[in-house]
Amino acid sequence: MKFQLLRLDKPVDFMRFRLPALIFSTLLIFASVASLAVNQLNWGLDFTGGTEIQVAYPDGANLTQVRTDLADANFPEAIVQNFGSSQDVLIRIAPRDDLPKDEIGGMVVEALSAKNATVLVQSISFVGPSIGEELTEQGGLAMLVALICILLYVAMRFEYRFALGSVSALLHDVLITLGMFSIFKLEFDLTVLAALLAVIGYSLNDTIVVSDRIRENFRKIRKGTPLEIVNISLTQTLNRTIITSLTTILVLVALFYKGGELIHGFATALLFGVFIGTYSSVYIASAVALALGVSKEDLIPEEVEKEGEDLESI
């Protein structure tokens, strides 16, 4: 038996709200771009460079206590996490104007040793900003290449109007997610960059499902305007969209609250991305394809004349 979360007797008129949705999205994009221009992003240590200290606690490390000890030593911004085992701890500290970079590692070790004499220092290293610049450049290039590949794939798989709609939705999702991190000054590190790429994949998957159903209905439904067929297609995929989004959100909420500080930014970006990606697949991708004039003629496959057909007709 096919499970349905919602049973609808008639199509939902999603496209009725496409103009208010367009205005809403435009305002969000302008706010995001303005914040990125003024506030920029709160780059994490992966991009800015900084000091990395690796220490070991033979009896096991209490990360909460380590963070408290560092906060008492005037390092409240330190990122503390396990690596390898529960005894090994990695501490990362961003550059500070009030302290020489070559003294930060020694001060951190001294503060930890004063609280726990058994702590063992494994290494102290400094990550320069040049590495951070390379990560920024490579990360931006990765997203650009992903968007170009998606544009080409959807154009070949469906039709160029759907391709433009899909890429518009993905740019919409990425810009607004970046804007959220800029407005609220959330730390942007490599895990968040990975989450952005995951948001692109999630949003694209949702958009492909909707586009495939629209194409199928254009070929199947003989009567009906493009607007009506888009609404029918969105209604038919509504159960799938809700179930997929809810199950994804449940996992991400668990990661957000129980995953620890290391993946907090990753879970935040994905949680927001699931909401904005689901919204954009309906009100951006589909609405753009509709605005560009997609029609039944564009999606009906061309009949290929078989070899020898002309001879048979003679």
N, C-alpha and C positions, 0 to 999 in steps of 0.2 A: 504494500500500500504506500502510495506516495504521500509523504508528510507535507502539510501546508500550514504555515504559521498563521496566514491570513487567507480567508476565502472571500473574494471580491466578485460580485455579480456583474459589475461593469467596470471599464477601465477608469483609472484615476487620471484626472486632467492635470498631470504634472506641468505640462508646458504652459498652463495658464499663468504660472508664477515665474516664467522665465525672465520677464523684464525686471521685476523687483529683485530677482536673484542676480541678474547682471549688474544692477546698480549696487547691490550689497557687495558682490565680489570686487567690483571696481573700487569701491571705498576701501575694502580690506587691502587690496593690492597697493593703492596709493599710500595708505598708512604704513604698510610694510616697507615700501621703497623709501619713504621719507625717514622712517626709523633707521633703516640700514645706512642711509646717507648721513644722518646726523649722529646716531648712537653707535653705528656699526655693530659688530658682533662681539660678544664677550668671549674672546678666543681662549681656549684651554691651553694647558701646558704643551700638548702635542703640537700646537701651532706657534706658540710664543717662545718656546724654549724654557729652560729652568734647570733646577737641581733635582737629581734623583738619588735617593739614599736607600740602599738595601741593607736591612738589619735582620737579625735572627733572635728569637726568644726560645731558648732550649725547652722551657716548660709550657710553650704555647703562647700565642699572642692574643691579647684582648684588644681588638681594634678600637673599641669605644674608649678604653682607658688610654691608648696611645694618642688618639685625637685630643682627649682632655689634657694630657701632658703637654702636647704641642701647643694647644690653645693657651695654656698657662705660661708657656715660654714665648708668647707673642707670635705664634705661627697658626692662627685660627684657620687660615685658608689652605692648609696642607691637605693633600689628597692621600689618604691612607688605605691600602688594600693588601690582601694576601696574594702571594704568588708562589706557585710550586707546592707549598704545604702550609699547614696552619701555623707553623713556627716562623716561616719567612714572611717579612713585611716589606712592601715597597712604598716609599714616601716620596711624593713629588711636590715641589714647591716652585711657584712661578717667580720670575725675577722681581726684586724689590729695589726701589730707588734708595731706600734708607740703609741698605746693607750691601757690602761687596759680595759679588757672586761666589768668590772663592772662600768666603767665611761662613756661608749659610749652612753647608754640610756639617762643618765642625760644631756649629752652635746647636744644630738639631741633635747630633749624637750626644753632645754634652748634656742637653736637657733630658734626653731619654735615659742616659746612664745615671743621672741624679735620681731618677724615680725607680729605676730597676737596674741593679748592678750586673745582672746576668746578660744583659743585651750584648749581642756580638755584631760588630760592623763588618759587612761583607764587601760593600763597594760604595763609593761616592763619585758621581759623574755629573757633568753639566751638558745639557742639550742646548746647542746654540740656536739662535733665531733663524739661521740660514736653512736649517732642517725644517723649521716651521714654515718658512716661505715655500719650500719645495712641496711640503704636504698640502698647503693651501692651493698651489697651482695644480698639482696632480689631482686633488679632490674635485676642483672645479672642472678640470678637463674630463674627468670620469663622468660627471653628470652631463656635460655637453655631448659627449660621445653617445651616452645612453639615450638621450633625447633624439639625436639624429638617427640612430639605429631604429628607434621606435617609430619615428616618422616614416622611414623607408619601409619598415615591415608592415605597418598598418595600411600604407598606400598600396602596397602590392597585395596584401591579404583582403582588403575591402575596397576602398575607394578614396581618392585624395581628400574628399571633404571630411570623411571620418578620420583620416590621418591628421588633418589640421585641427579637428576638434579634440582628438586625443592629446596631441602635443600642447594645445592651449590649456587643457585640463591639468596636464602634468606641470607646466610652467606655473599655473595658478596655484597648485598645491605646494610646490617647492618655495615659491616666493612668500606665500602666506605663512608657511611653517618657519622659514627663516625670519620673517617679520616678527612672529611670536617670540622667538628666542632673542631678537634684538630689543623688542619693546620691554620684555620682562627681565632683560639682562641675564638670561640663563647661560650657563657655560656651554660653549660649543667646542666639542672635541671630536676625536676620530669616531667614537661610538655614535655620536649624533650624525656625523656624516654618513656612516653606515646605515643609520635609521632613515636618512633622507633617501638613499638609494632604495631601501626597502619600501618606503612610501611610494616611490615611483613605480615599483613593481606591483604593489597592491592596487594602486589606482589604475594602472594599465590593465591588470587582470579584470577588474570590475568593468572598465570601459570596453574591453574586448567582448565580454559576455553580452553586454547591452548591445553593442554594435552588431554582433552576430545575430541576435534575435531580431533586431530591426531589419537587417538584410533578409533574413528568412521570411519575415512577415511581409516585406515588400513584394517578395516573389509569390507568397501564398495567398494573401488577401487581394482579391480582384478589385473590390470597391473600397474606397477610403482615401482621404487626403493624407499627405505625408505627416501632417500634425497628428491626425488620428492614429496612424500606424505607429508613430513614435510613442504616443501615450499607451497604446496597447502593449507594445514591447516592454516598456518600463514597468507596467503593471505585472506582466508575466514574469519578470525577473525580480520582482519586489521581495518575494519570499526568500529567494536565494540570497539576495543582498542583505536582508535583515539577519538571517541565520549566520552567514559568513562574518558579518560585522560583529555580531554579539559574541560569537565564539572567540574571535580574535581579541576583542576588548577584554573578555574575561581573563585570558592569558596575560595580556599586557597590564591589567590592573594588579594581578598577582606579582608580576615582575616589578611594577612601580613601587609597591609597598613592601615586598619581601626580597627583592633582588639585590638590595644593597646600593651603596653610593656609586659603585663602579658603573652600573647600567641604568642609573636613575635617569640620566639625560636621554639615553637610548629609548627607554620606555615612554618618557614624556613626548618625545618627537613622534614615535609611532602611534601613541594614543591619539594625539591631535591629528596625525596624518590619516588615520582610519576614518575619522569623522569628516575631514575636509575632502578626502579622496572619494568617499561614498557620495558626498554632496556634488562634487565636480563631475562625476560620471553621469549624473542626471542633468544637472543644470548648466554645465559648461560644455562637455563633449557632445552630448546630444543636441543641445540648443545651438551650438556653433554649426554642426552639420546641417541642421534644419535651416539656419539662417543663410547658409551658403547655397541652399536650393537643392538639396539631395532629393532625388525623385526615383520612381519605380524604374524608369528607363536606364538610370545609371547603374542599377544593381542587377538587372536581368542579364544573365550571361549571353554572349553572342553565340549564335548557332554556327557551328563549324561545318562547312560543306564537305561531305565525305567523298573520297576518291572514287571515281566511277559513277557518281550519282547522275552526272549529265548524260553518260552513255546509256544508263538504264531508262532515262526519260525519252530517248529517241525511239 
